[in-house]
Amino acid sequence: MVALALAFQAHAGVKLKYDIEGFVASCMASGDLSRAVCECTAKKASQELSPTGFDFLVATLRKEKEKSLELRRKLGQDELLNAGMFMSRGPALCARELDQKQKGHKK
């Protein structure tokens, strides 16, 4: 359903806005993740999540409780689940991908 809505908006000429740099800064501040991992994670999040789901993740990373709750109310149950699941797998997936690329360049 989200993919259909995103495809419709893209087709209708609506530019979707994702705060990639805000995500990266929040990601780096919230843990031990490198800029490269956070940039990769932000890119994947912007491809997999709706703008509201993406903003929800940024607010959650920033520990902005009021904004997180406001955005949470706007998300459907599936979107909320996708956003929560994304952060449990996205950074690890990016770390593996970046590690594989780095090992490939060393050969």
Backbone as CSV, one residue per row, in Angstrom:
resi,resn,N_x,N_y,N_z,CA_x,CA_y,CA_z,C_x,C_y,C_z
1,MET,0.822,-1.185,0.000,0.000,0.000,0.000,0.870,1.255,0.000
2,VAL,1.920,1.265,0.845,2.828,2.414,0.896,3.519,2.578,-0.446
3,ALA,3.977,1.453,-1.034,4.665,1.516,-2.324,3.750,2.096,-3.390
4,LEU,2.483,1.716,-3.363,1.520,2.229,-4.322,1.337,3.733,-4.145
5,ALA,1.224,4.183,-2.909,1.071,5.620,-2.639,2.309,6.384,-3.073
6,LEU,3.489,5.835,-2.800,4.731,6.496,-3.210,4.845,6.546,-4.725
7,ALA,4.477,5.464,-5.390,4.523,5.439,-6.852,3.559,6.458,-7.434
8,PHE,2.377,6.555,-6.857,1.390,7.525,-7.327,1.915,8.944,-7.150
9,GLN,2.481,9.246,-5.982,3.010,10.585,-5.725,4.154,10.905,-6.673
10,ALA,5.027,9.947,-6.930,6.145,10.164,-7.843,5.614,10.411,-9.252
11,HIS,4.615,9.634,-9.662,4.026,9.784,-10.983,3.303,11.122,-11.114
12,ALA,2.690,11.567,-10.041,1.936,12.818,-10.064,2.858,14.034,-10.004
13,GLY,4.165,13.812,-9.907,5.104,14.920,-9.888,5.324,15.495,-8.505
14,VAL,4.856,14.799,-7.471,5.055,15.260,-6.105,6.449,14.835,-5.671
15,LYS,7.241,15.808,-5.259,8.601,15.488,-4.822,8.550,15.114,-3.342
16,LEU,9.000,13.910,-3.048,9.033,13.452,-1.673,10.312,13.958,-1.023
17,LYS,10.199,14.466,0.198,11.354,15.041,0.870,11.774,14.158,2.030
18,TYR,13.016,13.777,1.984,13.613,12.994,3.055,14.806,13.777,3.578
19,ASP,14.865,13.960,4.886,15.966,14.688,5.516,17.131,13.722,5.743
20,ILE,17.837,13.417,4.658,18.933,12.452,4.705,20.013,12.911,5.684
21,GLU,20.428,14.168,5.588,21.500,14.655,6.457,21.065,14.671,7.917
22,GLY,19.798,14.999,8.171,19.270,14.939,9.532,19.292,13.526,10.072
23,PHE,18.965,12.565,9.214,19.003,11.160,9.606,20.430,10.758,9.941
24,VAL,21.374,11.122,9.062,22.779,10.747,9.257,23.312,11.325,10.568
25,ALA,23.047,12.607,10.803,23.532,13.245,12.033,22.936,12.573,13.269
26,SER,21.647,12.288,13.228,20.981,11.638,14.361,21.481,10.222,14.565
27,CYS,21.698,9.525,13.488,22.205,8.152,13.534,23.589,8.131,14.176
28,MET,24.450,9.024,13.746,25.811,9.070,14.284,25.807,9.461,15.761
29,ALA,24.927,10.363,16.140,24.867,10.828,17.523,24.265,9.782,18.461
30,SER,23.468,8.885,17.912,22.750,7.938,18.767,23.515,6.651,19.053
31,GLY,24.644,6.452,18.396,25.349,5.194,18.620,26.776,5.215,18.129
32,ASP,27.294,4.037,17.938,28.685,3.858,17.522,28.801,3.627,16.022
33,LEU,27.892,4.142,15.253,27.893,3.886,13.822,28.686,4.952,13.071
34,SER,29.375,4.520,12.040,30.172,5.435,11.223,29.277,6.248,10.298
35,ARG,29.839,7.303,9.755,29.110,8.123,8.789,28.691,7.270,7.596
36,ALA,29.584,6.431,7.094,29.270,5.602,5.926,28.085,4.679,6.199
37,VAL,28.059,4.058,7.367,26.941,3.169,7.717,25.655,3.984,7.846
38,CYS,25.742,5.142,8.475,24.550,5.979,8.648,24.045,6.517,7.307
39,GLU,24.948,6.880,6.404,24.528,7.355,5.074,23.836,6.238,4.295
40,CYS,24.417,5.051,4.350,23.809,3.899,3.681,22.432,3.606,4.274
41,THR,22.336,3.643,5.591,21.069,3.374,6.273,20.022,4.411,5.904
42,ALA,20.419,5.673,5.847,19.497,6.744,5.465,18.977,6.532,4.043
43,LYS,19.877,6.151,3.143,19.471,5.915,1.752,18.473,4.764,1.674
44,LYS,18.778,3.675,2.374,17.861,2.527,2.367,16.509,2.904,2.992
45,ALA,16.543,3.673,4.080,15.299,4.089,4.735,14.451,4.933,3.788
46,SER,15.104,5.812,3.027,14.350,6.672,2.105,13.737,5.874,0.962
47,GLN,14.301,4.712,0.670,13.765,3.854,-0.386,12.666,2.926,0.122
48,GLU,12.729,2.581,1.410,11.799,1.587,1.964,10.633,2.177,2.749
49,LEU,10.801,3.389,3.260,9.789,3.967,4.147,9.114,5.169,3.519
50,SER,7.912,5.431,3.967,7.216,6.647,3.554,7.921,7.851,4.180
51,PRO,7.676,9.051,3.665,8.284,10.232,4.294,7.942,10.337,5.783
52,THR,6.717,9.999,6.158,6.320,10.063,7.564,7.064,9.007,8.381
53,GLY,7.210,7.808,7.840,7.960,6.760,8.518,9.420,7.145,8.688
54,PHE,9.980,7.760,7.670,11.362,8.231,7.721,11.512,9.300,8.799
55,ASP,10.600,10.271,8.809,10.637,11.335,9.823,10.452,10.770,11.230
56,PHE,9.624,9.735,11.345,9.432,9.070,12.633,10.759,8.494,13.134
57,LEU,11.517,7.855,12.241,12.815,7.310,12.637,13.764,8.411,13.091
58,VAL,13.798,9.518,12.359,14.684,10.625,12.727,14.300,11.161,14.104
59,ALA,13.005,11.378,14.331,12.544,11.886,15.633,12.873,10.898,16.750
60,THR,12.744,9.611,16.461,13.060,8.592,17.457,14.556,8.594,17.765
61,LEU,15.380,8.678,16.736,16.834,8.725,16.939,17.240,9.951,17.752
62,ARG,16.529,11.048,17.528,16.830,12.295,18.251,16.213,12.313,19.653
63,LYS,15.448,11.287,19.955,14.745,11.190,21.246,13.769,12.356,21.447
64,GLU,13.104,12.732,20.365,12.085,13.784,20.400,10.729,13.114,20.639
65,LYS,10.382,12.932,21.912,9.197,12.153,22.283,7.904,12.712,21.704
66,GLU,7.700,14.018,21.837,6.450,14.622,21.349,6.299,14.435,19.845
67,LYS,7.365,14.725,19.115,7.314,14.586,17.655,7.145,13.119,17.270
68,SER,7.832,12.224,17.953,7.699,10.789,17.677,6.257,10.334,17.861
69,LEU,5.637,10.767,18.956,4.245,10.392,19.213,3.303,10.957,18.162
70,GLU,3.543,12.203,17.771,2.712,12.838,16.740,2.817,12.066,15.422
71,LEU,4.038,11.741,15.018,4.243,11.012,13.766,3.721,9.583,13.870
72,ARG,3.861,8.993,15.025,3.380,7.626,15.247,1.875,7.541,14.997
73,ARG,1.161,8.557,15.426,-0.302,8.591,15.231,-0.665,8.661,13.750
74,LYS,0.223,9.220,12.947,-0.048,9.366,11.507,0.262,8.093,10.723
75,LEU,1.048,7.209,11.312,1.452,5.987,10.619,0.427,4.882,10.803
76,GLY,0.206,4.155,9.751,-0.614,2.958,9.860,0.162,1.892,10.604
77,GLN,-0.518,0.855,11.032,0.130,-0.206,11.798,1.273,-0.847,11.002
78,ASP,1.066,-1.111,9.719,2.104,-1.720,8.890,3.316,-0.803,8.754
79,GLU,3.059,0.488,8.534,4.159,1.443,8.404,4.963,1.547,9.695
80,LEU,4.269,1.566,10.806,4.934,1.645,12.104,5.808,0.414,12.332
81,LEU,5.294,-0.739,12.001,6.054,-1.973,12.128,7.273,-1.950,11.206
82,ASN,7.086,-1.506,9.967,8.199,-1.426,9.019,9.292,-0.484,9.521
83,ALA,8.915,0.652,10.068,9.895,1.611,10.578,10.680,1.015,11.740
84,GLY,9.974,0.371,12.655,10.642,-0.245,13.801,11.566,-1.376,13.384
85,MET,11.112,-2.195,12.479,11.919,-3.318,11.999,13.115,-2.816,11.193
86,PHE,12.930,-1.724,10.491,14.010,-1.222,9.649,15.263,-0.923,10.468
87,MET,15.120,-0.257,11.600,16.295,0.112,12.388,16.934,-1.095,13.068
88,SER,16.216,-2.190,13.159,16.832,-3.382,13.741,17.665,-4.136,12.710
89,ARG,17.452,-3.858,11.428,18.206,-4.572,10.402,18.995,-3.663,9.464
90,GLY,18.553,-2.437,9.250,19.177,-1.533,8.280,20.656,-1.255,8.535
91,PRO,21.022,-0.790,9.721,22.438,-0.510,9.972,23.326,-1.756,9.851
92,ALA,22.859,-2.897,10.315,23.651,-4.130,10.221,23.844,-4.527,8.760
93,LEU,22.794,-4.399,7.968,22.880,-4.716,6.549,23.890,-3.801,5.865
94,CYS,23.821,-2.526,6.174,24.768,-1.566,5.583,26.194,-1.852,6.024
95,ALA,26.394,-2.180,7.278,27.736,-2.486,7.778,28.312,-3.684,7.029
96,ARG,27.488,-4.715,6.807,27.950,-5.894,6.055,28.289,-5.531,4.615
97,GLU,27.404,-4.754,3.971,27.640,-4.345,2.584,28.929,-3.541,2.456
98,LEU,29.125,-2.598,3.360,30.329,-1.771,3.315,31.583,-2.597,3.592
99,ASP,31.481,-3.556,4.498,32.610,-4.429,4.798,32.967,-5.274,3.576
100,GLN,31.961,-5.791,2.891,32.199,-6.600,1.696,32.833,-5.764,0.592
101,LYS,32.372,-4.536,0.427,32.963,-3.650,-0.587,34.424,-3.373,-0.257
102,GLN,34.697,-3.123,1.015,36.055,-2.824,1.445,36.969,-4.032,1.225
103,LYS,36.490,-5.208,1.533,37.280,-6.427,1.315,37.508,-6.669,-0.169
104,GLY,36.520,-6.317,-0.973,36.639,-6.472,-2.430,37.690,-5.550,-3.020
105,HIS,37.852,-4.359,-2.445,38.848,-3.396,-2.932,40.257,-3.765,-2.508
106,LYS,40.393,-4.559,-1.452,41.716,-4.929,-0.951,42.344,-6.062,-1.750
107,LYS,41.533,-6.786,-2.501,42.035,-7.940,-3.265,42.876,-7.512,-4.443
